[in-house]
Amino acid sequence: MIRFAIVEDDAGYRRQLREFLRQYAKEQHREISIQTFTDGDEIAERYKAAWDIILMDIEMRFLDGMSAAEKIREVDHEVIIIFITNMPQYAIKGYKVQALDYILKPVSYFPFSQSIGRAVEQVDARAERKFITINHKSGRRKIDIARIRYIDVLDHDLCYHTLDGDFVTKTPMKEAAAVLEGEHFFQCNKGYLVNLAFVDGMQGYDVMIGADVLQVSRSRKKALMDAMNDYLAETGK
């Protein structure tokens, strides 16, 4: 199922966009869900990474679409954003929030269906990727599991070290390990959970991930080496 959100303050356009999406789904034999919002603040405040594609009006009363998209991008870099607008001059600003496309008002079905088709292709292409969502100081964050380098305990918190930056959360290590079970992660000791795909080497009781050196407990060293051998054999690396 492809999950759509429509953010549009005009009731007529909300109705039209819903009808166009249903027509597209019927023609392409796709299963979809649609949720509507009447202003940018409704979707951006307390945002949850619950949609694949967002159709976003730009001019709205309380929070305009560009500002709403900026807030969404703080926590979700994966959702596809398509702007619906009668102001083509905003197209350049759309690069800042990685908008996929612009659909100009008044909306006609053919260009709409072409734009939605491109968005759906992207959703299909990443369907096999896996994500987790964590709570951190800036809100909820959707993280691609394959981009997590390692996780460590920071005081009483956890820090997710990813290719996209570091994110601190209150999640217990035990819970993080359970969520990532079966995803080629290994717990070196009570304080580290490493993604085997990023292990560059081992020296004594240290494991190297890029420039970071993490300690391996004596009781876990052999199990880590066995896990690495299994991972390399499975992935052919």
Rosetta blueprint (number, residue, H / E / L):
1 M L
2 I E
3 R E
4 F E
5 A E
6 I E
7 V E
8 E L
9 D L
10 D L
11 A H
12 G H
13 Y H
14 R H
15 R H
16 Q H
17 L H
18 R H
19 E H
20 F H
21 L H
22 R H
23 Q H
24 Y H
25 A H
26 K H
27 E H
28 Q H
29 H L
30 R L
31 E L
32 I E
33 S E
34 I E
35 Q E
36 T E
37 F E
38 T L
39 D L
40 G H
41 D H
42 E H
43 I H
44 A H
45 E L
46 R L
47 Y L
48 K L
49 A L
50 A L
51 W L
52 D L
53 I E
54 I E
55 L E
56 M E
57 D E
58 I L
59 E L
60 M L
61 R L
62 F L
63 L L
64 D L
65 G H
66 M H
67 S H
68 A H
69 A H
70 E H
71 K H
72 I H
73 R H
74 E L
75 V L
76 D L
77 H L
78 E L
79 V L
80 I E
81 I E
82 I E
83 F E
84 I E
85 T E
86 N L
87 M L
88 P H
89 Q H
90 Y H
91 A H
92 I L
93 K H
94 G H
95 Y H
96 K H
97 V H
98 Q L
99 A L
100 L L
101 D E
102 Y E
103 I E
104 L E
105 K L
106 P L
107 V L
108 S L
109 Y H
110 F H
111 P H
112 F H
113 S H
114 Q H
115 S H
116 I H
117 G H
118 R H
119 A H
120 V H
121 E H
122 Q H
123 V H
124 D H
125 A H
126 R L
127 A L
128 E L
129 R L
130 K L
131 F E
132 I E
133 T E
134 I E
135 N E
136 H E
137 K L
138 S L
139 G E
140 R E
141 R E
142 K E
143 I E
144 D E
145 I H
146 A H
147 R H
148 I E
149 R E
150 Y E
151 I E
152 D E
153 V E
154 L E
155 D L
156 H L
157 D E
158 L E
159 C E
160 Y E
161 H E
162 T E
163 L L
164 D L
165 G E
166 D E
167 F E
168 V E
169 T E
170 K L
171 T L
172 P L
173 M H
174 K H
175 E H
176 A H
177 A H
178 A H
179 V H
180 L L
181 E L
182 G L
183 E L
184 H L
185 F E
186 F E
187 Q E
188 C E
189 N E
190 K L
191 G L
192 Y E
193 L E
194 V E
195 N E
196 L H
197 A H
198 F H
199 V L
200 D L
201 G E
202 M E
203 Q E
204 G L
205 Y L
206 D E
207 V E
208 M E
209 I E
210 G L
211 A L
212 D E
213 V E
214 L E
215 Q E
216 V L
217 S L
218 R H
219 S H
220 R H
221 K H
222 K H
223 A H
224 L H
225 M H
226 D H
227 A H
228 M H
229 N H
230 D H
231 Y H
232 L H
233 A H
234 E H
235 T H
236 G L
237 K L
